[in-house]
Amino acid sequence: MPPTGNNDDSANRNGDERRSDQRHHEQPQRQPHERWVKRYRTEVAASMSSVLSTVSAFPLDSVKTRMQTYKYAGFLDCVRNTYQTEKLRGFFRGVTAPMLSVTLVRTVSFSIYQRAKHSYCNWLKKNMGVDVLGHVNAQGSYPNLWSVATFGAAGATAGSCITLIACPFELSKLSAQVSVLLANKQNCPEPKSQEIAASYQNKGTLKTMKNIVKHRGITGLYTGFKLHLMRDTLGTGIYFMTYESGKQLLTTFGGDGAHSNPLAVLVAGGLCGIVSWAMIYPIDSAKSIYQRNALMHSRGQKVPPVKIQFFRRQMYRGLGVSMGRSCAVNAVFFSSFEFIKKHIKAMDDE
C-alpha cells in the first residue's frame, strides 16, 4: 500500500485541477462586440483616432483652404477676416464631411496599405530573394532602396484606392469652407455664377452633395478627380515611405524599444506629414482652385483648367499652415492610435 502522504498529494492535485477547470468554465464568455473589437483593433483605433485628430486640427485646414483659393496678406489676416465675418463657426464649416470621410479613408487606407505592403514584400522574397521586412526589423538596420520603394508602392496603392471614397466628401468640405467667400460679389461678379455660388451657403454635407448633383449632375461629385487621384497617389506613397523609413532610423538610433517610444512615433508621424505636403502641395492647390471654380458653373459649362506649377509662389499659399496642421493631426492621431490599440490589446489580460 502506498504511503498516506502520496494519497494526500494526489488528492490535492486532483482538487486543484478540478478548481482550475471550474474557474475556466465559470469565466464569462466575451460578448460578440468585444471579440469583434479585438479582431479589428487596428481599424477601430484608426477610426477613433481619426475623429479626434480631424476635429482638433480642422480650423487650420479651413484656413489653409481659404488661403489657397483666395488672397490674404497672411495667416493672421485670414484668421482675423474669418472671425470678423463668420465668427468661430467659420473655422468649423464643413467639419462633418472630413470627419466622416477621413475616418473612413484612414481606416481603409491603413487596411489596404498593410495588405499591399505584405503582398509586395512576399513577392520580392519569393521571386527576387529580397527579405524587406526581415531587413527592416533587424536591429541596427537602415532604410535601403528596396524598403523605400516597397513602402512607397504600397502607400501609392492605398492612396489611389481611397480617392474613390474621398473625392465627394472633400469637394463637399471645400464647398462649405469657402461658401461665404464664393458667394461674395467681389469674388464672383457674374450674376448667374454668383447665384449658383450662393446656393452652397449654410448647407450640411448631404445637402451640399445634393446641391452639387443639382447643378453639375452625379459626376459633379467627382469634380477634380484626376488632380485628386494624382495628389493622393503620390502623397500617400511619400507619406508611408517617409513614416516607415523614419521609424526605422529612429529604431536604429534609439536602440531597443524605439518602436514603442511615443516620442519616436510622434517624430516619424510628424515628419511624414510635413514631407508629403511639401512635395505635393502645388497639386493640392491646383485641385482646390479647380474645384472652387467648378462650384460657380452649372452642368454643361466648361470649367477652365488649372495648371500645376511647381516653385511658383502663388501655388504655395497656405503651405506653412498645412504643415503645421499636418504635425498637429499626426501628433494627435498617432498618440491616440497607439494608446487605443494597446488598450484594446490589453483586454486579454483583464
C-alpha positions as CSV (number, residue, x, y, z in Angstrom):
1,M,0.0,0.0,0.0
2,P,1.4,3.4,-1.0
3,P,2.3,5.8,1.8
4,T,-0.5,8.0,3.1
5,G,1.3,11.2,2.1
6,N,1.2,10.3,-1.6
7,N,-2.5,9.8,-1.5
8,D,-2.9,13.3,0.1
9,D,-0.7,14.9,-2.6
10,S,-2.7,13.1,-5.4
11,A,-6.0,14.3,-3.9
12,N,-4.7,17.8,-3.6
13,R,-3.6,17.8,-7.2
14,N,-6.9,16.4,-8.4
15,G,-8.7,19.1,-6.3
16,D,-6.6,21.9,-7.8
17,E,-7.2,20.6,-11.3
18,R,-11.0,20.5,-10.7
19,R,-11.0,24.0,-9.2
20,S,-8.9,25.2,-12.2
21,D,-11.3,23.6,-14.7
22,Q,-14.3,25.0,-12.7
23,R,-12.8,28.6,-12.8
24,H,-12.1,28.2,-16.5
25,H,-15.7,27.2,-17.2
26,E,-17.0,29.9,-14.9
27,Q,-15.1,32.7,-16.8
28,P,-17.7,34.8,-18.6
29,Q,-17.6,34.4,-22.4
30,R,-16.6,37.6,-24.3
31,Q,-19.5,39.4,-26.0
32,P,-19.6,39.3,-29.8
33,H,-18.8,43.0,-30.0
34,E,-15.8,42.5,-27.7
35,R,-14.5,39.8,-30.0
36,W,-15.1,42.0,-33.0
37,V,-13.2,44.9,-31.4
38,K,-10.3,42.6,-30.6
39,R,-10.1,41.2,-34.1
40,Y,-10.2,44.6,-35.8
41,R,-8.4,46.6,-33.2
42,T,-6.2,48.4,-35.8
43,E,-9.3,49.6,-37.7
44,V,-11.1,50.6,-34.5
45,A,-8.1,52.5,-33.2
46,A,-7.6,54.2,-36.6
47,S,-11.3,55.3,-36.8
48,M,-11.4,56.7,-33.3
49,S,-8.1,58.5,-33.6
50,S,-9.2,60.0,-37.0
51,V,-12.2,61.6,-35.5
52,L,-10.2,63.1,-32.6
53,S,-7.4,64.4,-34.8
54,T,-9.7,65.7,-37.6
55,V,-11.8,67.8,-35.2
56,S,-8.9,69.2,-33.2
57,A,-6.9,70.4,-36.3
58,F,-9.8,71.3,-38.6
59,P,-9.6,75.1,-38.1
60,L,-6.0,75.0,-39.6
61,D,-7.3,73.0,-42.5
62,S,-10.1,75.6,-43.1
63,V,-7.6,78.5,-43.0
64,K,-5.3,76.6,-45.4
65,T,-8.1,76.1,-48.0
66,R,-9.1,79.8,-47.8
67,M,-5.5,80.9,-48.3
68,Q,-5.2,78.5,-51.3
69,T,-8.3,79.8,-53.1
70,Y,-8.4,83.5,-52.1
71,K,-5.7,86.1,-51.5
72,Y,-4.9,87.2,-47.9
73,A,-2.0,89.2,-46.5
74,G,-1.0,86.1,-44.5
75,F,-2.1,83.6,-41.9
76,L,-3.2,86.1,-39.3
77,D,-5.1,88.2,-41.8
78,C,-7.0,85.1,-42.9
79,V,-7.8,84.2,-39.3
80,R,-8.9,87.8,-38.4
81,N,-11.1,88.1,-41.5
82,T,-12.7,84.7,-41.0
83,Y,-13.5,85.5,-37.3
84,Q,-14.8,89.0,-38.1
85,T,-17.2,87.8,-40.8
86,E,-18.2,84.3,-39.7
87,K,-17.1,84.1,-36.0
88,L,-15.9,80.7,-34.6
89,R,-18.4,78.8,-36.8
90,G,-16.4,79.9,-39.8
91,F,-13.4,77.8,-38.8
92,F,-15.5,74.6,-38.5
93,R,-17.6,74.9,-41.6
94,G,-17.7,71.6,-43.4
95,V,-16.2,69.6,-40.5
96,T,-18.8,66.8,-40.8
97,A,-17.6,65.8,-44.3
98,P,-14.0,65.2,-43.4
99,M,-14.9,63.7,-40.0
100,L,-16.8,61.1,-42.0
101,S,-14.5,60.8,-45.0
102,V,-11.2,61.0,-43.1
103,T,-12.3,58.3,-40.6
104,L,-13.4,56.0,-43.5
105,V,-10.4,56.9,-45.6
106,R,-7.8,56.4,-42.9
107,T,-9.3,53.1,-41.8
108,V,-9.5,51.8,-45.4
109,S,-6.1,53.3,-46.2
110,F,-4.4,51.6,-43.3
111,S,-6.0,48.3,-44.2
112,I,-5.1,48.4,-47.9
113,Y,-1.6,49.6,-47.1
114,Q,-0.9,46.7,-44.7
115,R,-2.2,44.2,-47.2
116,A,-0.2,45.8,-50.1
117,K,2.9,46.0,-48.1
118,H,2.9,42.3,-47.1
119,S,1.9,41.3,-50.6
120,Y,4.8,43.2,-52.2
121,C,7.3,42.0,-49.6
122,N,6.2,38.4,-50.1
123,W,6.5,38.7,-53.9
124,L,10.0,40.2,-53.6
125,K,11.1,37.5,-51.2
126,K,9.7,34.7,-53.3
127,N,10.9,36.0,-56.7
128,M,14.0,38.0,-56.0
129,G,15.2,36.7,-52.7
130,V,14.9,40.1,-51.0
131,D,13.5,40.0,-47.5
132,V,12.4,43.6,-47.0
133,L,10.6,43.1,-43.7
134,G,13.4,41.0,-42.3
135,H,15.9,43.8,-43.1
136,V,13.6,46.5,-41.6
137,N,13.1,44.6,-38.4
138,A,16.8,43.7,-38.0
139,Q,18.4,45.6,-35.2
140,G,20.8,48.4,-36.4
141,S,19.5,48.4,-39.9
142,Y,19.0,51.4,-42.1
143,P,16.5,52.1,-44.9
144,N,17.6,50.9,-48.4
145,L,16.3,51.2,-51.9
146,W,14.2,48.0,-51.6
147,S,12.4,49.1,-48.4
148,V,11.8,52.7,-49.5
149,A,10.4,51.5,-52.9
150,T,8.2,48.8,-51.3
151,F,6.7,51.1,-48.7
152,G,6.2,53.9,-51.3
153,A,4.5,51.5,-53.7
154,A,2.2,50.1,-51.0
155,G,1.3,53.7,-50.0
156,A,0.6,54.7,-53.6
157,T,-1.7,51.7,-53.9
158,A,-3.6,52.7,-50.9
159,G,-3.8,56.3,-52.0
160,S,-5.1,55.5,-55.4
161,C,-7.8,53.3,-54.0
162,I,-9.1,55.7,-51.4
163,T,-9.6,58.6,-53.9
164,L,-12.9,57.0,-55.0
165,I,-14.2,57.3,-51.4
166,A,-12.6,60.7,-50.5
167,C,-13.3,62.9,-53.6
168,P,-17.1,63.6,-53.0
169,F,-16.5,64.3,-49.3
170,E,-13.5,66.5,-49.9
171,L,-15.4,68.5,-52.5
172,S,-18.3,69.0,-50.1
173,K,-15.8,70.1,-47.4
174,L,-14.2,72.6,-49.7
175,S,-17.6,74.0,-50.7
176,A,-18.5,74.5,-47.0
177,Q,-15.2,76.1,-46.2
178,V,-15.3,78.7,-49.0
179,S,-19.1,79.1,-49.4
180,V,-19.2,82.6,-47.9
181,L,-16.3,83.8,-49.9
182,L,-17.6,82.1,-53.0
183,A,-20.9,83.9,-52.9
184,N,-19.3,87.3,-52.4
185,K,-20.0,89.5,-55.5
186,Q,-16.4,90.8,-55.4
187,N,-15.1,87.2,-55.9
188,C,-17.9,86.2,-58.3
189,P,-19.0,89.2,-60.3
190,E,-21.2,87.4,-62.9
191,P,-24.8,87.3,-61.7
192,K,-25.5,83.7,-62.9
193,S,-22.4,82.3,-61.4
194,Q,-23.0,84.3,-58.2
195,E,-26.5,82.8,-57.9
196,I,-25.1,79.2,-58.2
197,A,-22.3,80.0,-55.7
198,A,-24.8,81.5,-53.2
199,S,-26.8,78.2,-53.2
200,Y,-23.9,76.4,-51.4
201,Q,-24.1,78.5,-48.3
202,N,-25.2,77.1,-44.9
203,K,-25.6,73.6,-46.0
204,G,-24.5,70.3,-44.4
205,T,-22.6,67.6,-46.1
206,L,-25.5,65.7,-47.6
207,K,-27.3,68.9,-48.7
208,T,-24.1,70.2,-50.3
209,M,-23.7,66.9,-52.2
210,K,-27.4,67.1,-53.3
211,N,-26.8,70.7,-54.5
212,I,-23.7,69.7,-56.4
213,V,-25.7,67.0,-58.2
214,K,-28.4,69.5,-58.9
215,H,-26.0,71.9,-60.6
216,R,-23.4,69.5,-62.1
217,G,-25.0,66.1,-62.2
218,I,-24.0,62.9,-60.4
219,T,-20.5,63.1,-61.9
220,G,-20.1,66.5,-60.4
221,L,-19.3,64.8,-57.1
222,Y,-16.0,63.8,-58.7
223,T,-15.1,67.2,-59.9
224,G,-11.3,67.5,-59.9
225,F,-10.9,63.7,-59.6
226,K,-7.8,63.4,-61.8
227,L,-6.0,66.0,-59.7
228,H,-7.2,64.4,-56.5
229,L,-6.0,61.0,-57.7
230,M,-2.6,62.4,-58.5
231,R,-2.4,64.1,-55.1
232,D,-3.4,61.1,-53.1
233,T,-1.4,58.5,-55.0
234,L,1.8,60.5,-54.8
235,G,1.1,62.0,-51.3
236,T,0.2,58.7,-49.6
237,G,3.1,56.9,-51.2
238,I,5.5,59.6,-49.9
239,Y,3.7,59.6,-46.5
240,F,4.1,55.9,-45.7
241,M,7.6,55.8,-47.3
242,T,8.8,58.6,-45.1
243,Y,7.0,57.2,-42.0
244,E,8.4,53.7,-42.3
245,S,11.9,54.9,-43.1
246,G,11.8,57.5,-40.3
247,K,10.6,54.9,-37.8
248,Q,13.4,52.5,-38.9
249,L,16.0,55.2,-38.4
250,L,14.6,56.2,-35.0
251,T,14.6,52.5,-34.1
252,T,18.3,52.2,-35.0
253,F,19.3,55.5,-33.3
254,G,17.1,54.9,-30.2
255,G,18.1,51.3,-29.7
256,D,15.7,48.6,-28.4
257,G,12.2,49.7,-27.8
258,A,12.3,52.7,-30.0
259,H,9.2,51.5,-31.9
260,S,7.1,51.7,-28.7
261,N,8.6,55.1,-27.7
262,P,5.8,57.7,-28.0
263,L,8.3,60.4,-29.0
264,A,9.7,58.2,-31.8
265,V,6.2,57.7,-33.2
266,L,5.4,61.4,-33.0
267,V,8.6,62.4,-34.8
268,A,8.1,59.9,-37.6
269,G,4.4,60.7,-38.0
270,G,5.0,64.5,-38.0
271,L,7.9,64.2,-40.4
272,C,5.9,62.1,-42.9
273,G,3.1,64.7,-42.9
274,I,5.5,67.6,-43.5
275,V,7.5,65.9,-46.3
276,S,4.4,64.7,-48.2
277,W,2.7,68.1,-48.1
278,A,5.9,69.9,-49.2
279,M,6.2,67.6,-52.2
280,I,2.6,67.5,-53.4
281,Y,1.3,71.0,-52.3
282,P,1.1,72.6,-55.8
283,I,-1.1,69.6,-56.9
284,D,-3.4,70.2,-53.9
285,S,-3.6,73.9,-54.7
286,A,-4.5,73.2,-58.3
287,K,-7.2,70.8,-57.2
288,S,-8.7,73.2,-54.7
289,I,-8.7,76.1,-57.2
290,Y,-10.3,73.9,-59.9
291,Q,-13.0,72.7,-57.6
292,R,-13.7,76.2,-56.4
293,N,-14.1,77.4,-60.0
294,A,-16.4,74.4,-60.8
295,L,-18.7,75.4,-58.0
296,M,-19.6,78.6,-59.9
297,H,-20.5,76.6,-63.1
298,S,-23.6,74.6,-63.9
299,R,-23.9,71.3,-65.8
300,G,-22.5,71.5,-69.3
301,Q,-20.4,74.6,-68.7
302,K,-16.7,74.1,-69.2
303,V,-14.5,74.8,-66.2
304,P,-11.2,76.4,-67.1
305,P,-8.3,74.0,-66.5
306,V,-5.7,74.9,-63.7
307,K,-2.1,74.2,-64.4
308,I,0.1,72.6,-61.7
309,Q,3.1,74.9,-61.3
310,F,5.9,73.9,-59.0
311,F,8.1,76.5,-57.5
312,R,5.6,79.3,-58.2
313,R,4.8,81.3,-55.1
314,Q,1.1,81.5,-55.6
315,M,0.8,77.7,-55.6
316,Y,2.3,77.5,-52.1
317,R,-0.1,79.9,-50.3
318,G,-1.0,78.3,-47.0
319,L,1.8,75.7,-47.1
320,G,3.1,76.7,-43.7
321,V,-0.4,76.4,-42.2
322,S,-0.8,73.0,-43.9
323,M,2.5,71.7,-42.5
324,G,1.6,72.9,-39.0
325,R,-1.8,71.3,-39.3
326,S,-0.2,68.1,-40.5
327,C,2.1,68.0,-37.5
328,A,-0.8,68.6,-35.2
329,V,-3.0,66.0,-36.9
330,N,-0.3,63.3,-36.8
331,A,0.7,64.1,-33.3
332,V,-2.9,63.6,-32.1
333,F,-3.6,60.7,-34.4
334,F,-0.5,58.5,-33.7
335,S,-0.5,59.1,-30.0
336,S,-4.2,58.2,-29.6
337,F,-3.9,55.4,-32.2
338,E,-1.1,53.6,-30.2
339,F,-2.9,54.2,-26.9
340,I,-6.3,52.9,-28.1
341,K,-4.7,49.9,-29.8
342,K,-2.7,48.9,-26.7
343,H,-5.7,49.4,-24.5
344,I,-7.8,47.0,-26.7
345,K,-5.0,44.5,-26.9
346,A,-4.7,44.6,-23.1
347,M,-8.3,43.3,-22.8
348,D,-6.8,39.8,-22.9
349,D,-5.1,40.5,-19.6
350,E,-8.2,41.8,-17.8
